[in-house]
Amino acid sequence: MPNPEAKAPTVLTEAVLADARAEADAILAQARQQGAALLAKATAKDEQARQERLKLARAEATRRTEAIRAALAVETGRLRTTQLETLLQALHDEARRRLVARQGYDYKQALIALVTDAARQMAGAMLVVKLSPADRPLVAAQLGQFTLVEDATITEGGAVVLDADGRRVWDNQLPARLERLWPELRRQIVAQGSLA
């Protein structure tokens, strides 16, 4: 028969081991629970940090998008203005070329109108009209009431009207007249062409 006292240390050892295993399992379960809680907390913190970075990135993207849009609007306006100015300059140059080439209008009638218009502006009793040597005979009969003088410096058409003393001068040469009228013509071209 077995000795009951001999079994006692074995039972005691097994009981201690069982308690130790139970305590180890409890510690392990608690460690797992704490680890899971720490992991969840770290994951939440990482998610919060990720959301914060995402929010900052979106704000930066929005800021850059608005900056690009603003720059695009400015650049588009600048390019449009540049193109409009180029077009207007081309129109000015073509108008000047046609005036000087005497294309598309009756030059003789225009010359008479330029002189009489200048004379109205001057309102003097004795006026001198300077014309190119080629233009003087063209209008001499119609402008007999003025003193007509040939001026070789008038090469592009039109006339210069001055009072007898030479103190008041009205330059109605075609290029000078175009330059005086150009700001208003330019405004009308832009308005009529809906270019503004």
C-alpha positions in Angstrom: 0.0 0.0 0.0 1.2 3.4 -0.8 2.2 5.7 1.9 -0.1 8.7 2.1 2.7 10.8 3.5 4.7 10.2 0.4 2.0 11.6 -1.8 1.7 14.8 0.3 4.7 16.6 -1.2 3.6 15.7 -4.7 0.1 17.0 -4.0 1.5 20.1 -2.4 3.8 20.6 -5.4 1.0 20.2 -7.8 -1.2 22.6 -5.8 1.6 25.2 -5.7 2.2 24.7 -9.5 -1.5 24.9 -10.1 -1.7 28.2 -8.1 1.4 29.5 -9.9 -0.2 28.6 -13.3 -3.4 30.2 -12.3 -1.6 33.3 -11.1 0.6 33.3 -14.3 -2.5 33.0 -16.4 -4.1 35.8 -14.5 -1.0 38.0 -14.9 -0.8 37.0 -18.6 -4.4 37.8 -19.2 -4.0 41.1 -17.4 -0.8 41.8 -19.4 -2.7 41.0 -22.6 -5.6 43.2 -21.6 -3.2 46.0 -20.7 -1.3 45.4 -24.0 -4.5 45.5 -25.9 -5.5 48.7 -24.1 -2.1 50.3 -24.8 -2.3 49.2 -28.4 -5.8 50.6 -28.8 -4.7 53.9 -27.1 -1.6 54.1 -29.4 -3.7 53.3 -32.5 -6.2 56.0 -31.5 -3.3 58.4 -30.9 -1.8 57.5 -34.3 -5.2 57.9 -36.0 -5.6 61.3 -34.3 -2.2 62.3 -35.4 -2.9 61.0 -38.9 -6.2 62.9 -39.0 -4.4 66.1 -37.8 -1.7 65.7 -40.6 -4.5 65.0 -43.1 -6.3 68.1 -42.0 -3.1 70.2 -42.2 -2.4 68.7 -45.7 -5.9 69.5 -46.9 -5.6 73.1 -45.6 -2.3 73.5 -47.3 -3.7 72.0 -50.5 -6.6 74.4 -50.3 -4.3 77.3 -49.7 -2.1 76.4 -52.6 -5.1 75.8 -54.9 -6.5 79.3 -54.0 -3.0 80.8 -54.6 -2.8 79.0 -58.0 -6.3 80.2 -58.9 -5.5 83.7 -57.9 -2.3 83.7 -59.9 -4.1 82.1 -62.8 -6.7 84.9 -62.8 -4.0 87.5 -62.6 -1.9 85.9 -65.4 -5.0 85.4 -67.6 -5.8 89.1 -67.1 -2.3 90.1 -67.9 -2.2 88.0 -71.0 -5.5 89.3 -72.1 -4.4 92.9 -71.6 -1.2 92.2 -73.5 -3.0 90.7 -76.4 -5.5 93.5 -76.4 -2.7 96.1 -76.4 -1.0 94.2 -79.2 -4.2 94.1 -81.2 -4.9 97.8 -80.6 -1.4 98.8 -81.6 -1.8 96.7 -84.8 -5.0 98.6 -85.5 -3.3 102.0 -84.8 -0.4 101.1 -87.1 -2.7 99.9 -89.9 -4.8 103.1 -89.6 -1.7 105.2 -89.7 -0.4 103.3 -92.7 -3.7 103.7 -94.6 -3.9 107.4 -93.7 -0.4 108.1 -95.0 -1.0 105.9 -98.1 -4.3 107.7 -98.7 -6.2 104.5 -98.8 -10.0 104.2 -98.3 -10.8 107.9 -98.3 -10.9 111.0 -100.5 -7.6 112.7 -99.5 -8.4 116.1 -101.1 -11.7 116.4 -99.2 -9.9 115.2 -96.0 -7.2 117.8 -96.5 -9.7 120.6 -96.9 -11.6 119.4 -93.8 -8.3 119.3 -91.8 -7.5 122.9 -92.7 -11.0 124.3 -92.1 -11.2 122.4 -88.8 -7.9 123.9 -87.7 -9.0 127.3 -88.8 -12.2 127.0 -86.7 -10.0 126.1 -83.7 -7.7 129.1 -84.3 -10.5 131.7 -85.1 -7.9 134.2 -86.4 -8.3 136.7 -89.2 -5.1 135.9 -90.9 -4.1 132.3 -91.0 -1.1 130.6 -92.7 -1.5 127.0 -93.9 1.6 124.9 -94.4 1.2 122.1 -96.9 3.5 119.7 -98.6 4.6 120.9 -102.1 2.5 118.1 -103.7 -0.7 119.1 -101.7 -0.6 122.9 -102.3 -1.8 122.8 -105.9 -4.3 120.1 -105.0 -6.4 122.4 -102.7 -5.3 125.9 -103.7 -8.6 126.8 -105.3 -10.7 125.6 -102.3 -8.4 127.2 -99.7 -7.9 130.6 -101.4 -8.9 132.5 -98.2 -5.7 131.4 -96.5 -2.1 132.1 -97.1 -0.8 128.8 -98.4 2.9 128.0 -97.9 4.8 125.0 -99.1 6.7 123.1 -96.4 8.9 120.2 -97.4 8.9 118.8 -93.9 5.2 117.8 -94.2 5.7 114.4 -95.9 2.9 112.3 -94.6 -0.1 114.4 -95.5 -2.2 117.0 -93.7 -1.5 120.6 -92.9 -0.2 122.9 -90.2 -2.2 126.0 -89.6 -0.8 129.0 -87.7 -1.7 132.6 -87.1 0.1 135.3 -88.9 2.4 135.9 -85.9 3.2 132.2 -85.6 2.3 132.2 -81.9 -0.6 129.8 -82.2 -0.1 126.6 -84.2 -2.5 123.8 -85.0 -0.8 120.7 -86.3 -3.3 118.8 -88.4 -0.8 116.5 -90.2 -2.3 113.1 -90.5 0.0 111.3 -88.0 -0.5 114.1 -85.4 -4.2 114.1 -85.9 -4.4 110.3 -85.4 -2.3 110.6 -82.2 -4.7 113.2 -80.8 -7.8 111.2 -81.7 -6.3 107.8 -80.8 -7.3 107.7 -77.1 -11.0 108.2 -78.0 -10.8 105.9 -81.0 -9.2 103.3 -78.9 -11.9 103.6 -76.3 -14.6 103.2 -78.9 -12.9 100.2 -80.5 -12.7 98.5 -77.2 -16.3 99.3 -76.3 -17.8 98.4 -79.6 -15.8 95.2 -79.9 -16.6 94.2 -76.3 -12.9 93.8 -75.7 -12.9 95.3 -72.2 
